[in-house]
Amino acid sequence: MEIFFWTCVFIVFYVFVGYGMLISILAKIKGTKPIETLGDEDLPEVTFLVAAYNEEEIIEEKIKNTLALDYPKDKLKIKIVTDGSNDGTNDIVSRFSEAELCFKPERAGKIAAVNRVMPSVESALTVFTDANVMINKDGLKNMIRHFQSNLVGAVSGEKTVLSKEEDSASSSGEGFYWKYESFLKRKDAEWNTLVGSAGELFAIRTHLYENIDTNTLIEDFVMTMKLSAKGYKVAYEPQALAMETGSANIEEETKRKVRISAGGIQAVIMLLPLLNLFKYGKLTFQYISHRALRWTLMPLALVGAFTSIFFLAPQGWPYDLIMRLELIFAILALAGYAMRNGETKIKALYIPYYFIYMHYCVVLGWIKYFRGKQQVTWDKAKRATPLQQVQSLN
């Protein structure tokens, strides 16, 4: 029982603390070199590709935000893919001569829409971004400068979750999580390569794009991991901000997280060859430490550590102390759950709750994936804060 308990504790500690410490040390030993900023005359042509389904509430602001980026207008192309949209999205896009509308009546999912349009992209670089995120003015230039290295096949921006004081656990907890996640991404990229990319904002060399299986749930992650497996680096640009607000409430956040978790276990299965340490070396180490363990063993380790301590506590210190600490954490998580959709200024209460909640969603994702219930088409989650807040920080 002791071996089982400490194995579970090690997994939990390593995934959320140990790996962060280790990758920080490795990145510091390697060091980083500054990247030159390109002048307008040296910037390559870029195509912004936005897959949008029924986004009439936000698509106009998205196009305006893209046109306002500090990038030569003659080198910036915009393609809005609206397959299956049946609201006013197409009419709004059609009002902008700078944006090309790519529409097909049938809705087959985001990656099917992207696969369909990518052959028409002629620029050297393609930027993928979601309709509901806004990008800071210098963000595109900051991303593109990384492509000066021929080793770089893709560049990921920084997802930024904005929240107000009154936002619920879904916004506050998600914001805290992404701050730590951003730290890990920065260190991953400094040492070797980013481990996958979030779909909110990333760019690739267009000629490296390969059609992704249309049943893939987190295509952005799989796409960039396959690039890394081929020897390309996925760079990270923290000054390219993909700004969005958190989910409106925990129920809306659950829909999103369960889909991502289902995609995570699917990705682990699809990318099984990447577990070969002898072939992929550094990448395998990063992939297992930063992603695979989270999507597989973490929920089991949490349950194992929490339940086994009750059998060990009678043995005295340190098990009795650990049991008490676990119970305090559980009480704080319950307090966060009770206030998950309400208002509280004690944001720290959301962190224990959100931590447990994330892993609960992982388990739901497993169940949904193996039952074949998670589809590539889904209803987008409602957001907590009006778009105006995003715009004010852009």
Number of C-alpha atoms within 10 A of each C-alpha: 10 12 8 13 19 16 15 23 17 15 21 21 13 17 19 17 12 15 16 20 13 12 23 18 14 15 17 12 10 11 10 11 7 5 12 10 15 15 10 12 8 9 16 18 17 27 21 21 25 25 22 24 25 19 21 19 14 16 24 17 18 20 22 12 17 21 18 14 17 14 21 15 13 8 14 18 21 20 21 24 24 25 24 17 19 13 13 13 21 23 11 17 22 13 10 13 9 15 19 15 20 18 17 14 10 11 15 16 20 24 22 18 22 19 15 13 17 17 13 8 17 14 17 14 22 24 23 21 23 18 23 22 24 26 29 20 18 16 21 24 20 21 25 22 19 22 19 13 10 9 13 19 25 31 29 29 26 26 24 24 23 19 22 13 12 16 25 26 30 26 30 25 27 24 20 16 16 16 15 12 16 16 13 21 26 20 22 25 21 21 20 19 25 26 27 24 27 19 18 24 27 27 28 24 17 20 15 13 16 13 15 15 12 16 18 21 26 22 23 19 18 24 20 27 25 15 20 23 16 11 15 17 23 27 29 27 21 19 16 25 26 27 24 26 24 28 27 19 20 19 14 18 22 20 18 18 20 24 23 19 28 27 27 25 23 21 21 20 11 12 16 10 13 21 17 12 13 9 12 16 12 13 23 20 14 19 20 19 20 22 17 22 18 20 24 18 14 22 20 15 21 17 11 17 22 18 14 17 21 15 13 18 16 10 10 9 11 10 17 15 13 17 21 14 12 15 13 13 17 16 15 18 22 17 15 25 20 12 16 25 18 13 13 17 9 9 17 15 23 28 21 20 25 24 14 17 19 20 20 16 22 25 20 17 27 22 16 17 21 12 9 10 11 20 16 18 14 13 10 15 17 16 18 21 19 10 18 10 15 22 16 7 11 15
